[in-house]
Amino acid sequence: MYGEIDQKPLSKDALEAQLRSITERSEQILYILKHMPEYCQQAVELRAELAIYRDRAAEIKRTLDPDPQATKRRRQFEAELKTQAAEMAARHAPVPAEVLEQRRQAMLERRKEHLDAREREAREVLLAQIDRWEKEGSWRDARMLRVQLTNLRAQLEREIPE
């Protein structure tokens, strides 16, 4: 969790002493619970404390006398974790510069093709509108579109940046 500090594992003697202490406290709690109403607040708190002590005692017993099958499974699990970490490191390794440059060049080429297509389409639309306005005699509007037509590529490049 947050703020945890890596600690050295306790020695066998320290674990045995801790287990004795937990066992004594658990026996005290069981004695108190035997002589107390079942549903009072203190009994609820004592049962919660007893559950914590039982879990911790089981953990200490597994540390002191590990199950060979569990140890084997744990080693396999750790080996799989290392393999998985290596795969993730390879998958997320930095991309070589030449590959990045190839990708950039391909992106620029696709962008240029896209801009050319958009420019052709917009040019057709503008020329059709210019032709329509010239036929109607709206020379001023046609002239404004011709000016817009000269700036078409620059406008499209601003709309679609690299």
N, C-alpha and C positions, 0 to 999 in steps of 0.2 A: 504494500500500500504506500501511500504518500509518506515521506519522511522516514521510511524504514532504513535502517543501517545494516549492512551486511555484518553478521556476527559469526565468529568461529563457533563450530558445533561444541556443545558442552561435553566434558569428559564423561566417561562411564560412571565414575563415582558421583559426579554432580547430578547426573540424570537419575541415578538410584536414590540419592538423597531427596531429589525433587519428587520422585514417585512415592517415597515413604511419606513425605509431607502431605502430598495430595491424598493418599490413602487415609492418613489420620484425620484430615479435615473432612473427607467424605464420610468416614465413620461417625464423626461428631454430628454432621448434618443429618445423617440417617437416624441417630439417637434422638436428636431434637425433633425431627419430623414425626417420629413415633409417638412423642408425648405432646403433640400440638394439634389443634383443630386443622382439618385438611384444607379448608378454603380460605384461611386468613391470608392477609397480604404477605406477612413474613414467611409463611410456608411456600407461597408461590415464588418468592425471591430465593429462598433456600433451594427449591427444586431447580431453578434456573442455574444457580451456582453449582449445584451437584452435577448437572448435565455438562457444564463447562469442564469441571474437574474430570469427569469420566472421559470426555473427548481427549483431554490433555494426557490423561493416564494411558489411554490406548495408543496415542501417538508416541509417548515415551517407550512403551513396551515394544512397539514396532521398531523403534530406533535401537533399543537394547538387544532385541532378538528378532532380526529381520527374517521374513519368510523368504526362502530361496526363490520360489516362483515369482513373488512380488519384486524381488531384487532383479531377477532376469527381465521381467516385464519393464521395470523402470529403466534398465540399461538399454533395452530395445527402444523404448520411448525416447530416451535421450539421444540415441544414435539417429533415430528418425528426425528428431528436432534439428540436429546438426546438419543432416542431409537437406532438410527443408530450408534451413537458414542459408546453406550454400547455394541452393537453387534460387532463392529469392535474391541473394546478392548478385548472382550471375544475371538474373532477369532484370535487375534494376541497376546494373553497372552502367557507368557513363558511356554514351554512344561515341564511337571514334569520330574525330573531326572530319575525315573524308566522307563518312556516311552522312554526317550532318550537312556537309556541303552538297552532296548528291541530292539529299532531300530538299534542300533550299533551292537548288537549280530546278528540280522537278516542279516545286511549288511555283517558282517564278514563271516557268513555262506554262503551267496550267492557268496562272493568273493572266498572262499575256493572251492566251487563247480566249479566255473568258472576256477580257477587255475588248479584244477584236470583235468577238461576236456581239457584245453589247453595243459597240460603236457602230457596226454595220446596221444593226436593228434601229438604233436611235437615228442614224443618218438617213435611213429610208423613211422613217416617220417624219423627220424634219423636212426632208426634200419634198415629200408628198404634201405636207402642210404649206410649204413655201409655194409650190406649184398651184395649190388650191387658192391661196391668197392672191397670187399674181393674176390668176384668171378672174378673180373677183374684183381686182383693181386695188387691193389693199397693199400698196407698195411699201408703206412704212412698216407694217407688221412683218412682211416678207423680209425686209432688210434687217429687222431685229433678229429674226430667226437665222438669217445668213451669218450674222455676227456670232450668234450662239453656236452655229455649226462650226465656226473656226476654233472655238474653245472646247469642243465636245470631248476630245481625247483627254485634255487636262482635267476637265470636270469629272470624267469617269475615273481617272486615276486617283483623284482626291476622294471619291466615294468608296473606292476599293483599295485601301492601302496595302502595302506589302505585308 
